Amino acid sequence: MIGRAFTATLLGAALLAGTAAPALAEAPHGWELQVMKVRQAQTLAQGKGVTVAVLDTGVMANHPAFRGRVTSGPDFVGGGAKPGQSYWGAHGTAMASSVLEVAPQARVLSVRVIWDREDPARKRAEESARRSKKVGEEESRKWAGAVAKGIRYAVDHDAKVISMSLGTDEWSWVGYEEDTAAAVDYASSKGVVVVASSGNGGSTDAMDLDANNRVSYPAAFPSVIGVAAAGRDGARAEFSQVHTYTTIAAPGVDIHAARNLGGYESGSGTSPAAALTSGTVALMLSRNPKLTVRQVREILTRTAMKPPAGYTLYLGHGIVDAAAAVQAADSPPPAVKAAAYTGEKYLGGGPIGSPVDHPPVDSDYLVIGGTGLGVGLLCLVGAFFLFRRPRRRRAAR
């Protein structure tokens, strides 16, 4: 996710050391590819014919790592930043790099929908939101509107996978947004797989009670594959969000990726975990273009390297096994045809209501409950005065 510091490294960086489970210990540069068995998966498919839309801060398409495989779409968030500036495309370039590291023959469609952390436009928006609730609501609509537009643009321009290494855990004024929910629903209705990072708001501090209760959208939308981050020991990275919406996990610590100003760098977060998972989905769809959204999800979860306890809030169904997932794409589980939707207002357009709405309460229950409460209070008051009444003193013997 945005906000995880990236430490610049040279292309021939030293080996990355680890100290835990043997399968992950002392993993060299590119350890994530070993753990996910990407090289074995690439003998079966390489992502040819699949477009992955990277909705992010922009991508420096002329980076040598991309070799003409990146196409730039619209800039929906604006703010004045331009390619070549340090705060344009820093995050997005790294994410596109991770997608293509897994699926080298896929194509990336870059759609700019968020600001890099150091972008002055982001800093202005955050400061305005802190000063005024009204302005914060306006910024929320602008941010969510950019993401929603980006999703719809990607779907309408033949993306088969939408990779979103972003989330509302990074944007304090943004939460559930109907426009974004409707856009995600639109993508699913068109058979486009949506992947998003679960968030970097997690904590291992037992006293940080609220950290792991934060909900990050779009990862929390039901049709989205929410991706947590795992470390080289196979356990949850300490920053990775802990929540019921986590579907799967992928490596997210010390991930080597392209840098927007040239060269390469290492970074950590649920962001690269989501990008690596998106690349795996591209391999699966390259192997079998007929896979449905539901089949992709089921294959990923069935073939994952599962935690000893099975599904957990930390790693979901386990760490992505790209080789097993691509192989399973040849014989997917039976496709389930969804029942026809007969509504009008939200046909392919989103949820019926806000997740915080509740059905009306039956007035009869209110009357019965109120009467009972009143009688109970009267009894309580009567008992109080009864026991407070002074008692006669007995005559001394």
C-alpha positions in Angstrom: 0.0 0.0 0.0 0.9 3.6 -0.3 2.9 4.8 2.7 5.3 1.8 3.0 8.8 3.3 2.6 10.8 2.1 -0.3 14.5 1.7 0.1 16.5 2.1 -3.1 18.8 -0.8 -4.0 21.0 -1.6 -7.0 19.9 -4.2 -9.5 22.6 -6.6 -8.2 21.5 -6.3 -4.6 22.9 -8.7 -2.0 20.9 -11.7 -0.9 17.9 -11.0 1.4 18.3 -13.1 4.6 15.6 -14.8 6.6 15.7 -16.9 9.8 12.5 -18.9 10.1 10.8 -21.8 8.2 13.3 -23.6 5.9 11.2 -23.1 2.8 11.5 -19.3 3.2 14.8 -18.9 5.2 17.7 -17.2 3.6 15.7 -16.4 0.5 17.7 -14.6 -2.2 16.6 -11.6 -4.2 13.3 -12.6 -5.8 12.4 -14.8 -2.9 8.7 -14.2 -3.5 9.0 -15.9 -6.9 10.5 -19.0 -5.3 7.8 -19.2 -2.6 4.9 -18.7 -5.0 6.5 -21.2 -7.5 6.3 -18.6 -10.2 9.0 -20.1 -12.5 7.2 -23.5 -12.6 3.9 -21.6 -13.4 5.6 -19.8 -16.2 6.4 -23.0 -18.0 2.6 -23.4 -18.3 1.6 -19.8 -19.1 3.1 -16.4 -19.2 0.1 -14.1 -19.3 -0.2 -13.7 -23.1 -3.4 -12.1 -24.3 -4.4 -10.8 -20.8 -4.6 -7.1 -19.9 -4.1 -6.2 -16.2 -5.4 -2.8 -15.3 -3.2 -1.3 -12.6 -5.2 1.4 -10.8 -2.6 3.4 -8.9 -0.5 6.6 -9.0 0.6 6.2 -12.7 3.3 4.1 -14.3 6.5 5.2 -16.0 5.9 3.3 -19.1 9.3 3.9 -20.6 11.1 2.1 -17.7 13.4 -0.6 -19.2 11.6 -3.3 -17.1 8.4 -2.9 -19.2 9.7 -3.2 -22.8 6.6 -1.7 -24.3 4.1 -3.7 -22.3 2.5 -0.7 -20.5 -0.2 1.5 -21.9 -1.3 4.6 -20.1 -4.9 5.4 -19.7 -6.6 8.6 -18.2 -5.6 10.5 -15.1 -8.8 10.6 -13.1 -7.4 12.0 -9.9 -5.5 15.0 -11.3 -3.6 17.3 -8.9 -1.0 18.7 -11.3 1.7 16.1 -11.0 3.5 15.1 -14.3 5.5 12.1 -15.4 9.2 12.6 -14.5 8.4 14.1 -11.1 9.5 12.1 -8.1 5.9 12.0 -6.7 4.3 10.8 -10.0 4.1 7.1 -10.5 6.4 6.0 -7.6 3.9 3.5 -6.2 2.2 2.5 -9.5 5.5 1.8 -11.3 6.5 -0.7 -8.6 3.1 -2.4 -8.7 3.1 -2.8 -12.5 6.6 -4.2 -12.2 5.4 -6.9 -9.8 2.5 -7.8 -12.0 4.8 -8.3 -15.0 7.4 -10.1 -13.0 4.9 -12.9 -12.6 3.1 -12.6 -16.0 5.9 -11.4 -18.4 3.7 -11.6 -21.5 0.7 -9.8 -20.0 0.0 -6.2 -20.8 -0.6 -3.5 -18.2 -3.1 -0.7 -18.6 -2.2 2.1 -16.2 -5.0 4.2 -14.9 -4.1 7.0 -12.4 -6.7 7.1 -9.6 -4.7 8.1 -6.4 -1.8 10.3 -5.4 1.6 9.2 -4.3 2.3 9.9 -0.6 4.6 12.8 -1.3 2.3 14.4 -3.9 1.5 18.0 -2.8 -2.1 17.4 -4.0 -2.5 14.6 -1.5 -1.1 16.7 1.3 -3.5 19.5 0.5 -6.4 17.2 0.5 -5.5 15.6 3.8 -5.0 19.0 5.4 -8.3 20.3 4.1 -10.1 17.2 5.4 -8.6 17.7 8.8 -9.8 21.4 9.0 -13.3 20.9 7.7 -15.7 17.9 7.8 -17.5 19.3 4.7 -14.3 19.6 2.7 -13.4 16.1 3.9 -16.7 14.8 2.5 -15.9 16.6 -0.8 -12.4 15.1 -1.0 -13.9 11.6 -0.2 -16.3 11.9 -3.2 -13.4 13.1 -5.4 -11.1 10.2 -4.4 -13.8 7.6 -4.6 -15.1 9.0 -7.9 -11.6 8.6 -9.4 -11.4 4.9 -8.3 -14.9 4.2 -9.5 -14.2 5.8 -12.9 -11.0 3.9 -13.2 -12.7 0.6 -12.6 -15.3 1.2 -15.2 -12.7 2.5 -17.7 -10.6 -0.6 -17.2 -13.6 -2.9 -17.8 -14.7 -1.0 -20.9 -11.1 -1.2 -22.3 -10.8 -5.0 -22.2 -9.0 -5.5 -18.9 -9.4 -9.0 -17.6 -7.9 -8.3 -14.2 -8.0 -5.1 -12.1 -5.2 -4.7 -9.6 -5.7 -2.2 -6.9 -2.9 -1.8 -4.4 -4.9 0.9 -2.6 -7.5 1.1 0.2 -9.4 3.4 2.5 -7.2 2.4 5.4 -4.7 5.0 4.0 -7.4 7.7 3.5 -8.9 8.6 6.9 -11.8 10.5 5.5 -12.9 7.8 3.0 -14.9 4.6 3.8 -17.6 2.7 2.1 -18.6 4.5 -1.1 -21.6 3.5 -3.2 -20.0 4.6 -6.5 -17.0 2.4 -5.9 -19.2 -0.5 -4.8 -21.3 -0.1 -8.0 -18.2 0.0 -10.1 -16.8 -3.2 -8.5 -20.2 -4.8 -9.1 -20.1 -3.7 -12.7 -16.6 -5.3 -13.1 -17.8 -8.6 -11.7 -20.9 -8.6 -13.9 -18.6 -8.4 -16.9 -16.4 -11.3 -15.7 -13.4 -9.1 -14.7 -11.4 -10.3 -11.7 -10.8 -7.6 -9.1 -7.9 -7.9 -6.7 -7.1 -5.4 -3.9 -4.6 -5.1 -1.0 -6.1 -5.9 2.4 -4.4 -2.9 4.1 -1.4 -1.9 6.1 -3.2 -1.0 9.3 -2.5 -4.2 11.1 -0.6 -4.5 14.4 1.0 -7.1 16.7 0.6 -4.8 19.7 -2.0 -6.3 22.0 -2.8 -2.9 23.4 -3.6 -1.5 19.9 -7.2 -2.6 20.1 -8.5 -0.7 17.1 -5.7 -1.5 14.6 -7.1 -4.8 13.4 -10.7 -3.7 13.3 -10.2 -1.2 10.5 -12.0 -2.1 7.3 -10.3 -1.3 4.0 -12.3 -0.9 0.8 -12.2 -2.0 -2.0 -10.7 -5.2 -0.5 -13.7 -5.6 1.8 -16.3 -5.7 -1.1 -17.6 -9.3 -1.3 -16.6 -9.9 -5.0 -13.0 -8.6 -4.5 -10.1 -10.9 -3.8 -8.5 -9.2 -0.7 -4.8 -10.0 -0.3 -2.8 -10.0 2.9 1.0 -9.8 3.1 3.3 -12.6 4.3 6.9 -12.4 5.4 9.7 -14.7 4.5 8.9 -16.9 7.5 5.5 -17.7 6.1 3.7 -15.8 8.8 1.6 -12.6 8.4 3.7 -9.5 8.0 3.3 -7.4 11.1 1.6 -4.5 9.3 -0.8 -6.7 7.3 -4.5 -6.1 8.1 -6.3 -8.7 10.1 -9.9 -9.1 8.9 -12.6 -11.4 7.7 -12.4 -10.0 4.2 -8.9 -11.4 3.6 -9.2 -14.0 0.8 -5.6 -15.0 0.2 -2.0 -14.0 1.0 1.2 -13.4 -1.0 4.7 -12.3 -0.2 4.8 -8.6 0.9 8.2 -8.0 2.5 11.4 -6.8 0.7 9.8 -7.1 -2.8 12.2 -6.0 -5.5 10.5 -3.8 -8.2 11.0 -1.0 -10.7 11.5 2.5 -9.5 9.8 5.4 -11.2 13.0 7.5 -11.6 14.9 4.5 -12.9 16.6 1.5 -11.4 15.0 -0.8 -8.9 14.1 -0.7 -5.2 12.7 -2.9 -2.4 9.4 -2.3 -0.7 7.0 -3.9 1.7 3.3 -3.8 2.1 0.1 -5.5 1.1 0.4 -3.6 -2.1 3.1 -5.8 -3.7 1.2 -8.8 -2.4 -1.9 -7.8 -4.3 0.2 -7.1 -7.5 1.9 -10.5 -7.4 -1.6 -12.1 -7.0 -2.9 -10.1 -9.9 0.0 -11.5 -12.0 -0.9 -15.0 -11.0 -4.5 -14.4 -12.0 -3.2 -13.2 -15.4 -1.3 -16.5 -15.8 -4.5 -18.5 -15.0 -6.6 -16.6 -17.5 -3.9 -17.0 -20.1 -4.0 -20.7 -19.6 -7.8 -20.8 -19.6 -9.5 -17.6 -20.8 -12.9 -19.1 -20.0 -12.5 -19.0 -16.3 -15.2 -17.1 -14.4 -14.6 -14.8 -11.5 -15.9 -17.4 -9.1 -13.7 -20.1 -10.6 -10.6 -18.0 -10.3 -11.3 -17.3 -6.6 -12.1 -21.0 -5.9 -8.9 -22.2 -7.6 -6.7 -19.7 -5.8 -8.2 -20.6 -2.4 -8.1 -24.4 -3.1 -4.5 -24.5 -4.3 -3.1 -22.1 -1.7 -0.4 -23.2 0.7 -2.7 -23.3 3.7 -1.9 -22.3 7.3 -1.8 -25.3 9.7 -5.2 -24.1 11.1 -6.8 -23.7 7.7 -8.5 -20.4 7.0 -7.3 -17.6 9.3 -7.9 -13.9 9.5 -4.1 -13.4 9.1 -3.5 -15.2 5.8 -6.9 -16.0 4.5 -6.8 -19.4 2.8 -3.0 -19.3 2.6 -0.2 -18.1 0.4 -0.7 -18.2 -3.4 0.8 -21.2 -5.2 1.0 -19.9 -8.7 2.1 -23.3 -10.2 -0.7 -25.2 -8.7 -3.3 -22.4 -9.6 -2.2 -22.4 -13.2 -2.3 -26.1 -13.5 -5.7 -26.2 -11.9 -7.0 -23.7 -14.4 -7.0 -26.6 -17.0 -9.8 -28.4 -15.1 -11.7 -25.7 -13.1 -14.6 -26.4 -10.7 -18.0 -26.3 -12.5 -19.2 -22.8 -13.3 -22.2 -21.7 -11.3 -24.7 -19.7 -13.3 -26.1 -16.8 -11.2 -29.8 -16.3 -11.0 -31.2 -13.6 -13.2 -31.6 -10.3 -11.4 -35.0 -8.7 -12.1 -34.4 -5.3 -10.4 -34.0 -2.1 -12.3 -32.1 0.5 -10.3 -29.0 -1.5 -9.6 -28.9 -3.9 -12.6 -25.1 -4.4 -12.7 -24.8 -1.2 -10.7 -24.3 -1.9 -7.1 -25.8 -2.8 -3.7 -29.4 -2.2 -2.8 -28.6 0.0 0.2 -25.9 1.3 2.5 -24.3 -1.4 4.7 -25.2 0.7 7.7 -29.0 0.8 6.9 -31.2 -1.3 9.1 -34.8 -2.6 8.5 -37.6 -0.6 10.3 -38.5 -1.8 13.7 -42.1 -3.2 14.1 -44.0 -0.6 16.3 -45.9 -3.4 18.1 -42.6 -4.6 19.5 -41.7 -1.1 20.6 -45.0 -0.8 22.5 -44.6 -4.2 24.2 -41.0 -3.6 25.0 -41.7 -0.1 26.3 -44.6 -1.3 28.5 -42.5 -4.1 30.0 -39.6 -1.7 30.6 -41.9 0.7 32.4 -43.4 -2.0 34.7 -39.9 -3.2 35.5 -38.7 0.3 36.5 -41.8 0.8 38.7 -41.1 -2.5 40.5 -37.4 -1.5 41.0 -38.3 1.9 42.4 -40.9 0.3 44.8 -38.4 -2.2 46.0 -35.8 0.6 46.6 -38.2 2.6 48.9 -39.4 -0.6 50.6 -35.8 -1.5 51.7 -35.0 2.1 52.6 -38.0 2.4 55.1 -36.6 2.6 58.7 -37.1 -0.5 60.9 -38.4 -0.5 64.4 -35.8 -0.9 67.0 -36.3 -3.7 69.4 -36.5 -2.9 73.2 -33.3 -3.6 75.0 -33.5 -6.6 77.3 
